[in-house]
Amino acid sequence: MTKSRMNPKVDVYLSKDKKWQEELEKLRMIILDCQLTEELKWGVPCYTFQKSNIVLIYVFKEYCALLFFKGALLNDTNGILIKQTKNTQAGRQIRFTNVREIVEMETILKAYIYEAIEVEKAGLKVNFKKTTEFIIPEEFQNKLDEIPALKTAFDALTPGRQRTYILYFSEPKQSTTRESRVEKCMQQILNGMGLNNH
């Protein structure tokens, strides 16, 4: 493999991570073998095909992982792709806890990377769920029905902000907790603000 494919910024990144260094080096070699361009984005090694993000490498305390940007579109014949959270729509990760796992899976990983490149070449897009497909919790729906101004304000928010509120309101198991979350956020919604724009 030509040294020129390696990005010096990624060399620096890898030299800092003592815990996962061996694993990260191995993942890097596997990905570079697949002819992707190595960059450092969001502070982590990211691999692109014709400027489109394909996969990135990142580390957690318990494991290191490959994250496929459009993992939801891969066939996952080996059943190894993981959704990070239940609301993750496009990305999927493969986790590793030691270098042996990576070595054993090398051919599978390359197959997944090549498939991800094909997905990109074909211009496939992940169909993100529309906000209308998210279930609005009853406690919030009642308020929207009661207060027309709240409904107008909520409808005027961007789909991303609407989703964030719906997910936030839906989280608690107890109806009373859901209700109090709705109460607390009503003014923010009326002010046209997103959940995290205090």
matplotlib code that plots the C-alpha trace (Angstrom):
import matplotlib.pyplot as plt

x = [0.0, 1.4, 2.4, 1.0, -2.6, -2.0, -3.0, -0.4, -3.2, -4.4, -0.9, -1.0, -4.5, -3.4, -0.2, -2.2, -4.5, -2.3, -5.2, -6.5, -3.5, -3.0, -6.7, -6.9, -3.8, -5.3, -8.7, -6.8, -4.9, -8.1, -9.9, -7.0, -6.7, -10.2, -8.8, -10.7, -9.3, -8.2, -9.1, -9.5, -13.1, -14.8, -11.5, -11.5, -10.2, -12.9, -12.7, -14.3, -15.0, -15.1, -15.7, -18.6, -18.2, -18.2, -16.9, -15.1, -13.2, -13.8, -13.1, -15.1, -13.9, -15.1, -14.6, -13.4, -15.7, -16.2, -19.2, -20.8, -22.6, -25.2, -25.0, -28.8, -28.5, -26.0, -27.2, -25.5, -25.3, -23.3, -25.6, -22.8, -24.1, -25.3, -27.7, -26.1, -29.5, -33.0, -33.5, -30.4, -31.6, -28.7, -25.5, -24.5, -21.4, -19.3, -17.6, -14.3, -12.7, -9.4, -7.2, -7.8, -11.4, -10.4, -7.9, -10.4, -13.0, -10.8, -12.4, -15.9, -15.0, -13.6, -16.8, -18.9, -16.7, -16.9, -20.6, -20.7, -18.8, -21.2, -24.1, -22.4, -21.7, -25.4, -26.4, -28.6, -30.1, -31.4, -35.1, -35.3, -38.5, -40.6, -41.6, -45.2, -44.2, -43.0, -45.8, -46.7, -47.3, -50.9, -49.9, -48.4, -51.2, -53.8, -51.9, -51.7, -55.5, -56.2, -53.9, -54.1, -51.1, -48.9, -49.9, -49.1, -45.8, -44.9, -45.8, -43.5, -40.5, -38.0, -38.6, -35.4, -36.6, -40.1, -38.5, -36.2, -39.2, -41.3, -38.5, -37.9, -41.5, -41.8, -38.9, -40.3, -42.3, -44.6, -47.4, -46.9, -43.2, -44.2, -46.8, -44.3, -41.8, -44.5, -45.4, -41.8, -41.2, -44.4, -43.0, -39.9, -42.1, -44.2, -41.0, -40.1, -37.1, -35.7, -35.2, -31.6, -31.7, -32.1]
y = [0.0, 3.4, 5.6, 8.6, 7.4, 8.1, 11.4, 12.9, 14.3, 10.8, 9.7, 12.3, 11.2, 7.5, 8.3, 9.8, 6.8, 4.4, 2.1, 1.3, 2.0, -1.5, -1.9, 1.6, 0.9, -2.4, -0.8, 2.0, -0.5, -2.4, 0.7, 2.2, -1.2, -0.4, 2.7, 5.3, 8.8, 9.3, 12.6, 13.9, 15.2, 16.0, 15.1, 11.5, 9.5, 9.6, 7.8, 9.2, 8.2, 11.1, 13.5, 11.5, 10.2, 6.4, 5.2, 6.6, 5.1, 6.2, 5.0, 4.7, 3.5, -0.1, -0.5, 1.0, 1.0, 1.6, 3.8, 3.4, 6.7, 4.9, 1.6, 1.3, 0.6, -2.2, -5.8, -6.8, -10.5, -11.2, -9.5, -7.4, -3.8, -2.0, 0.9, 3.2, 4.3, 3.3, 6.6, 6.4, 6.3, 6.1, 5.2, 1.7, 0.6, -2.5, -2.7, -4.3, -4.9, -6.4, -6.5, -10.3, -9.7, -7.2, -9.5, -12.4, -10.2, -8.5, -10.0, -9.3, -5.7, -5.2, -6.6, -4.2, -1.2, -2.2, -2.5, 1.0, 2.4, 0.8, 2.3, 5.7, 5.2, 4.3, 7.5, 5.7, 7.7, 6.8, 7.5, 9.4, 9.0, 12.0, 13.8, 12.8, 9.1, 9.8, 9.2, 12.3, 11.4, 11.8, 14.4, 16.6, 16.0, 17.1, 20.4, 20.9, 20.4, 22.7, 25.6, 26.5, 28.9, 26.0, 23.9, 26.8, 27.4, 23.7, 23.3, 26.3, 24.6, 22.8, 19.0, 18.3, 20.5, 18.9, 15.4, 16.4, 17.6, 14.5, 12.1, 14.1, 14.1, 10.4, 9.2, 9.0, 5.9, 7.8, 9.9, 12.6, 13.0, 13.3, 15.9, 17.9, 17.9, 19.2, 21.9, 23.0, 23.3, 25.0, 28.5, 27.6, 26.2, 29.3, 31.3, 29.3, 27.8, 24.3, 22.1, 22.9, 26.6, 28.0]
z = [0.0, -0.9, 2.0, 0.1, 0.9, 4.6, 6.0, 8.4, 10.5, 11.1, 12.1, 14.8, 16.0, 16.1, 18.0, 20.8, 21.5, 23.4, 24.5, 21.0, 18.9, 17.5, 16.7, 15.0, 12.9, 11.7, 10.8, 9.0, 6.9, 6.0, 4.9, 3.0, 1.1, -0.2, -1.9, 0.1, 0.8, 4.4, 6.1, 9.7, 10.2, 13.5, 15.1, 14.0, 11.0, 8.2, 4.9, 1.8, -1.8, -4.3, -1.4, 0.1, 3.6, 3.7, 7.1, 10.1, 13.0, 16.5, 20.0, 23.2, 26.6, 26.1, 22.4, 19.1, 16.1, 12.4, 11.7, 8.2, 7.3, 5.3, 7.2, 7.1, 3.3, 3.7, 3.4, 6.7, 5.6, 8.8, 11.2, 12.7, 12.2, 15.3, 15.6, 18.2, 19.6, 18.7, 17.0, 14.8, 11.2, 8.8, 10.6, 11.7, 13.6, 14.0, 17.4, 18.3, 21.7, 20.5, 17.4, 17.0, 16.2, 13.5, 11.9, 11.9, 10.2, 7.7, 4.6, 5.9, 6.8, 3.3, 1.8, 3.8, 2.9, -0.8, -0.5, 1.1, -1.8, -4.3, -2.3, -2.8, -6.5, -7.0, -5.3, -2.8, 0.0, 3.4, 3.6, 6.8, 8.7, 8.3, 11.5, 10.9, 11.3, 14.9, 17.4, 19.3, 22.9, 24.1, 26.8, 24.2, 21.7, 24.3, 24.7, 21.0, 20.7, 23.7, 22.7, 19.0, 19.4, 20.6, 17.6, 15.2, 16.9, 16.8, 13.2, 12.4, 13.9, 11.6, 11.3, 13.3, 16.2, 16.1, 16.2, 19.2, 21.2, 20.3, 21.3, 24.5, 25.5, 24.6, 26.7, 30.2, 31.2, 33.5, 32.1, 34.8, 33.9, 30.2, 31.2, 33.2, 30.4, 28.0, 30.6, 30.9, 27.2, 26.1, 26.4, 24.4, 21.6, 21.7, 21.4, 18.3, 20.0, 19.7, 22.8, 23.3, 22.4, 25.9]

ax = plt.figure().add_subplot(projection="3d")
ax.plot(x, y, z, "-o")
ax.set_aspect("equal")
plt.show()
